[in-house]
Amino acid sequence: MFAIDPGAEMLRAACASLVEFANIEFAQATFETWSGKPASFRLIIAAQSWHWIEPQLRYVKAAELLSPSGSLAVFGHVPVGLPAALREPFRQAFLRHVGAWGRPPEAWYLPDGPFEKWFDESGLFGPVEHRSYPWQWRHNASSYVDFLRTRSDLRMLGAATREALLEEIAVAIGDHGGTFEVDYQTHLYIARCVHRH
C-alpha cells in the first residue's frame, strides 16, 4: 500500500496512526507531481481530497496508474445537520463575521454535486456506484473550534475575523449545553477503469 499527501503534518499523523501496518509506504507529494508506475494499482482511494486535484489531470492520471479493471474510489464527509438550538446562533455569527451562511464546502460530495458527472465526462471509467453512510460526530466547544480551524474557507479568512467568529461559535456552544452532535454523511463514488493501456 502507498499513501501520498502534500502536507508533512498530515503524513506525520498518518504514520503515527498506522504504525502497526508495516506494509504502508508514505510520500510527501501532490497527486499531480507524484510519479507512480503505470498500471500498478488495483485501487486508488481519494479521501476528501479529489476536488483539490488539477481537473485536466486527475482522472487521466488515475486511469494510467490503475491496472486493467482497477477502481477509483472518491469519498468525502459532509455535515448535514446541526442541533436546532445552534443553527440560528451559528448562522448569525457567520453572517456577522463572514457575510455568508450556506452549504459547507464539503457539500461537493453530496449526490447533487459534480463527482458522478466528472467520472462520466472523463470517458475513462465505467458506471459510477454511489453509497452513503450516515454517522454522528460529538463535539464540545474546543473540539468544534479546532475542527473549524481546518476548514479551507475559514483558513482563508483574515486572522482577526476568523478568531472573532470562532470565539462567538464557542460561546454559543457553551450557552447551549457545551456538547452537541453533528449529523454527517459519508458519500462514496467508485467506478472501474475502462481505459486500455
N, C-alpha and C positions, 0 to 999 in steps of 0.2 A: 504494500500500500504506500501511496505517496501523497503528501499534503503540501500545498503551497499557500502562502499568504504574503502580501507586501509589507505587513507590519511586524516588526521584531517583537513587540509586546504580545501580540496575538500568538505568535509562534512559541514564545516562552510559556504562555498559559496552556497552549495545546500540549507542549512537551511535558509539562508538569502534570496535566490531567491524564495523559495517556502513557505515563512512564512504564506501566506494566505490559504495554504492547510493543514488543521489540521489533515487530515487522513493519513499523511505520517510519518512513523517511520524511524529513521536513526540508523545505527550501524557502528562503525569503525571496519572493519574486511575484510579479503580476502574472496573470494568465497569459497576457499578451506577449510578455518578454521571455517567459519560460520556454525552453526548448526541450520537448519530450520526444521520445522515439515514436514515429508514426505507427499506427495500428497496434499499439502495445497495451491498451487498456480495454477491459471489458465493461467498465462502468466509470463514468465521470460524475461526480456529485458537486453541485454548487449550492452552498448554504447561505442564503440571504446575501448573495453577492453578484448574481448574474447580471443585474441591471447596471452594475458599475463597469462591466467589460465592454470594450470597443464594439459597437453594434456590427460593423462590417466584418469583424474577425471572429466573434465568439462562437457562432455555430460552425463556421468553416474550420476553425482550429479544432474544435471538439470532434468533428467528424473525421479529421485527419488523424487524431490521436486514438480514436476508438478502433478496435478490431471489428471485422465484419459482424454485423448484428449486435455490436455493443450498444449500450444505452447511455443516454444523458439524462440525469435527474436533477431538477432545479426545484428548490423549495425555499419558502420564507414563512416567518411567523408574523401574524397580523393581529394587533389588538382590535377587538371588535365590540367591546363593551366595558364601560366604567360603571361603578355603582351610581345610582340615580342621585344620591346626595352630593357626589363630587363632580358630576357633569357640568353643572352651571358655574360653580366656583372655578373650575379649570378653564371653561370657555371664557369667562370674564378675564381671567389672568392672561390668557393668550391674546385676547383682543387688546388688552391694555398695553402689553409689552411687545407683542409681535405684530399686531394689527390684523391677524387672521386666525381662524379656527376652522378646521375641517378634517378631512380624511388624513390619517397619518401617512408618512412616506411609504410604510410597508404595505399600504393598500394596493400597490402594484401587483402583489401576489394573489389578490382575490380573483375569483373566476371571471369577473368583468374586466380584468386587467389585460395586459398585452402578451403574456407569456405563451399561451397556446397559439396565438396568431404568429408570433415570432418563430416558433418551431415550424409552423406550416409554411411561412414565407421563405424560410431558408431553402426548402426543397431537398434537404439532406436527411430528414428524419421521417419516419412513418407516423401513424396516428398517435396523438398525444393522449396519454391516460392521466386523468386528474383525480387526486384524492385529497380529502380534507380531514383533519384531525383536531377536534376541539379539546381545549385544556384551560386551566386557570393558573395564574401566577400571583402569589400572595406577596404583598408589599407592605412596608411601613414607610414613613416619610423619607428616611435616609436611603433605603434601598431604591425607592422610586426616583428620587432625585439623582442618585448615582446612575441609574439606567438612562434617565433623560439626558444626562451629560454625554452619552454615547450616540445619541441620535444625530444624524448628519444635519438636519435642518436647524437644530439648536446649536450645534458646534459652529455653524456659520454666522451666528449672531455675535454682536459685539459683547465683550466680556461683561460689561456693566448691565446691559439689557438681559443677558442670559441669567446672571446671578439674581437680578431683581425678580425675574419670572420664577426661577426655581425656589426662591425664598417664599414667594406667595403660594406656590404649589405646596410646599412643605407645611406652611401654616394652615392651609385648607385641609390637608390630610389630618393634622393634629386636631383641628376643630371638629372633625367628623369621625373621631374614634381612634385615630392613629394607625390602624391597619385596614387593608382592603384587598379585594381580589380583582384582577383584570381578566376579563374573558378573552381568550386567544383562539385563533385557528391557525394551524399549520397547513399550508397548501403546497402540495407536491405535484409537479408536472414531469412525466417521464415518457421517453419515446426511444425506439430503437433506431439506430443509424441505418439508412438505406444507401448511403454513399458508397460507391465501389472504388477502392484504392487503385 
